[in-house]
């Protein structure tokens, strides 16, 4: 099996694993399940500023409704329990979307990510899943341009160690930047061969998905998992 076939086989293995886990969640957490909406299609390209090697991932999305007598909290707690039992690294956070507050369950395993969103304001349960990105072919030599374009300057962080609010730490995801690291605060990402596409990580909101743009996190609000990013806190 050549390098390209091996990479594609691994990507499809990750896709099937992700599909199976999402299928378990959807069947357990929602009613009137429509399985055709959760079909595993062809891998999608991950658009970057450097198209070679082009990397691909599997992406799955589904939205259903929780049972009428089950609360949003019970649904998110059940999602955490299922994912934790399956060996996923799970965290939860809150997201305020134009007045609607969502509980966001985020799980990581083998480079794949699953998100489950629930809210008391709606019976909807939103599922998102994506595998890691893999290059499916060997990169080809790229001619060196006569003059390299000047890199886009990094934006100024909203928080630094010197400007932290007492009782807070720099956000472990953005290190105080406050912006989504994938789109760098633009809300969009390049689409090849030209154009743009909405940034799926921050849903075009431009800000960091962990600190919601604040650049810092309250020490007392950190989960056990999040405290693992700050070993110095255990020495206080």
KOLKOL-393792 format. One line per 4 residues: number of its first residue (from 0); for each residue x, y, z of C-alpha. Coordinates in nm, 3 decimals. Layout:
BEGIN
NUM	X,Y,Z ~ ...
***
This chain:
BEGIN
0	0.000,0.000,0.000 ~ 0.151,0.334,-0.106 ~ 0.171,0.648,0.108 ~ -0.143,0.804,-0.038
4	-0.351,0.487,0.014 ~ -0.224,0.453,0.372 ~ -0.317,0.813,0.456 ~ -0.663,0.775,0.301
8	-0.721,0.448,0.489 ~ -0.627,0.615,0.819 ~ -0.848,0.916,0.749 ~ -1.143,0.691,0.667
12	-1.078,0.487,0.983 ~ -1.096,0.806,1.188 ~ -1.409,0.909,0.999 ~ -1.585,0.578,1.071
16	-1.488,0.601,1.438 ~ -1.622,0.958,1.458 ~ -1.941,0.859,1.275 ~ -2.001,0.567,1.512
20	-1.958,0.787,1.819 ~ -2.187,1.060,1.687 ~ -2.443,0.799,1.590 ~ -2.445,0.668,1.948
24	-2.491,1.021,2.085 ~ -2.769,1.111,1.842 ~ -2.965,0.792,1.909 ~ -2.929,0.831,2.287
28	-2.994,1.205,2.319 ~ -3.258,1.284,2.055 ~ -3.593,1.159,1.929 ~ -3.713,1.085,1.575
32	-3.362,1.026,1.446 ~ -3.299,1.075,1.070 ~ -2.989,0.870,1.001 ~ -2.953,0.985,0.639
36	-2.858,1.329,0.769 ~ -2.559,1.174,0.945 ~ -2.409,0.990,0.648 ~ -2.030,0.983,0.620
40	-1.938,1.138,0.286 ~ -1.611,1.211,0.113 ~ -1.340,1.390,0.312 ~ -1.333,1.766,0.275
44	-1.023,1.977,0.206 ~ -0.880,2.187,0.486 ~ -0.813,2.526,0.332 ~ -0.482,2.686,0.426
48	-0.255,2.951,0.282 ~ -0.027,2.671,0.156 ~ -0.228,2.433,-0.067 ~ 0.046,2.172,-0.100
52	0.019,1.929,0.057 ~ -0.359,1.964,0.060 ~ -0.499,1.818,0.381 ~ -0.843,1.662,0.425
56	-1.078,1.580,0.710 ~ -1.417,1.422,0.766 ~ -1.685,1.656,0.901 ~ -2.029,1.554,1.034
60	-2.316,1.770,1.155 ~ -2.661,1.687,1.289 ~ -2.943,1.865,1.473 ~ -3.224,1.687,1.654
64	-3.457,1.742,1.949 ~ -3.422,1.607,2.300 ~ -3.723,1.426,2.453 ~ -3.990,1.660,2.591
68	-3.938,1.556,2.952 ~ -3.559,1.570,2.943 ~ -3.390,1.900,3.034 ~ -3.098,2.057,2.855
72	-2.880,1.998,3.162 ~ -2.971,1.630,3.172 ~ -2.891,1.604,2.801 ~ -2.548,1.767,2.832
76	-2.467,1.559,3.142 ~ -2.561,1.244,2.951 ~ -2.339,1.349,2.659 ~ -2.046,1.400,2.898
80	-2.107,1.058,3.054 ~ -2.121,0.878,2.717 ~ -1.811,1.048,2.580 ~ -1.612,1.002,2.899
84	-1.699,0.631,2.906 ~ -1.581,0.602,2.544 ~ -1.239,0.745,2.631 ~ -1.283,1.101,2.509
88	-1.124,1.399,2.688 ~ -1.432,1.607,2.774 ~ -1.482,1.968,2.884 ~ -1.790,2.190,2.911
92	-1.838,2.564,2.869 ~ -2.115,2.821,2.825 ~ -2.185,3.016,2.507 ~ -2.409,3.324,2.486
96	-2.542,3.349,2.131 ~ -2.745,3.670,2.100 ~ -2.920,3.610,2.433 ~ -2.957,3.232,2.397
100	-2.726,3.053,2.638 ~ -2.587,2.719,2.524 ~ -2.405,2.452,2.719 ~ -2.120,2.332,2.496
104	-1.973,1.986,2.551 ~ -1.637,1.952,2.373 ~ -1.459,1.616,2.342 ~ -1.118,1.530,2.194
108	-0.972,1.191,2.098 ~ -0.716,1.079,1.839 ~ -0.712,1.430,1.690 ~ -1.090,1.429,1.636
112	-1.329,1.675,1.800 ~ -1.697,1.643,1.891 ~ -1.919,1.929,2.007 ~ -2.268,1.887,2.155
116	-2.472,2.204,2.221 ~ -2.789,2.222,2.434 ~ -2.997,2.511,2.568 ~ -3.294,2.563,2.799
120	-3.428,2.807,2.538 ~ -3.482,2.540,2.270 ~ -3.533,2.163,2.252 ~ -3.269,2.145,1.976
124	-2.951,1.946,2.033 ~ -2.669,2.037,1.793 ~ -2.391,1.791,1.709 ~ -2.064,1.869,1.529
128	-1.777,1.632,1.463 ~ -1.448,1.662,1.277 ~ -1.143,1.440,1.237 ~ -0.786,1.559,1.228
132	-0.652,1.687,0.895 ~ -0.430,1.451,0.695 ~ -0.232,1.505,0.377 ~ -0.342,1.249,0.119
136	-0.044,1.284,-0.114 ~ 0.326,1.362,-0.102 ~ 0.394,1.736,-0.130 ~ 0.540,1.858,-0.458
140	0.836,2.097,-0.471 ~ 0.720,2.458,-0.484 ~ 0.927,2.719,-0.669 ~ 1.061,2.986,-0.439
144	0.912,3.324,-0.537 ~ 1.145,3.610,-0.620 ~ 1.017,3.811,-0.325 ~ 0.836,3.673,-0.024
148	0.523,3.870,0.074 ~ 0.539,4.042,0.407 ~ 0.357,3.842,0.677 ~ 0.044,3.988,0.824
152	0.132,4.145,1.161 ~ 0.002,3.965,1.467 ~ -0.286,4.144,1.640 ~ -0.227,4.285,1.986
156	-0.351,4.059,2.270 ~ -0.639,4.184,2.483 ~ -0.461,4.053,2.795 ~ -0.099,4.010,2.897
160	0.051,3.884,3.224 ~ 0.081,4.248,3.328 ~ -0.283,4.338,3.259 ~ -0.457,4.033,3.406
164	-0.751,4.095,3.637 ~ -0.671,3.969,3.990 ~ -0.794,3.612,4.028 ~ -0.762,3.539,3.656
168	-0.512,3.358,3.433 ~ -0.434,3.397,3.064 ~ -0.662,3.184,2.845 ~ -0.481,2.858,2.766
172	-0.632,2.847,2.417 ~ -0.537,3.193,2.284 ~ -0.275,3.297,2.545 ~ -0.448,3.630,2.598
176	-0.506,3.713,2.231 ~ -0.885,3.694,2.268 ~ -0.928,3.602,1.900 ~ -1.006,3.274,1.725
180	-0.669,3.118,1.642 ~ -0.790,2.961,1.317 ~ -0.922,3.276,1.148 ~ -0.708,3.524,1.350
184	-1.014,3.735,1.426 ~ -1.131,3.768,1.066 ~ -1.435,3.541,1.095 ~ -1.347,3.372,0.765
188	-1.079,3.148,0.619 ~ -0.940,3.128,0.265 ~ -1.113,2.894,0.019 ~ -0.914,2.749,-0.268
192	-0.866,2.828,-0.549 ~ -0.993,3.170,-0.439 ~ -1.247,3.333,-0.216 ~ -1.342,3.284,0.148
196	-1.542,3.055,0.373 ~ -1.701,3.106,0.714 ~ -1.477,2.997,1.001 ~ -1.640,2.691,1.154
200	-1.434,2.699,1.476 ~ -1.573,3.031,1.602 ~ -1.884,3.032,1.379 ~ -1.761,3.365,1.233
204	-1.779,3.534,1.574 ~ -1.403,3.600,1.546 ~ -1.329,3.554,1.917 ~ -1.161,3.267,2.104
208	-1.408,2.983,2.170 ~ -1.275,2.927,2.524 ~ -1.252,3.277,2.677 ~ -1.513,3.433,2.444
212	-1.281,3.722,2.364 ~ -1.177,3.811,2.717 ~ -0.826,3.671,2.690 ~ -0.843,3.553,3.050
216	-1.024,3.294,3.262 ~ -1.134,3.307,3.625 ~ -0.923,3.074,3.838 ~ -1.225,2.971,4.040
220	-1.424,2.888,3.726 ~ -1.165,2.647,3.584 ~ -1.262,2.283,3.546 ~ -1.030,2.009,3.666
224	-0.924,1.950,3.306 ~ -0.858,2.321,3.247 ~ -0.649,2.351,3.564 ~ -0.413,2.100,3.406
228	-0.294,2.383,3.180 ~ -0.185,2.582,3.486 ~ 0.039,2.361,3.703 ~ 0.154,2.672,3.889
232	-0.191,2.703,4.050 ~ -0.130,2.384,4.252 ~ 0.177,2.547,4.405 ~ -0.015,2.840,4.550
***
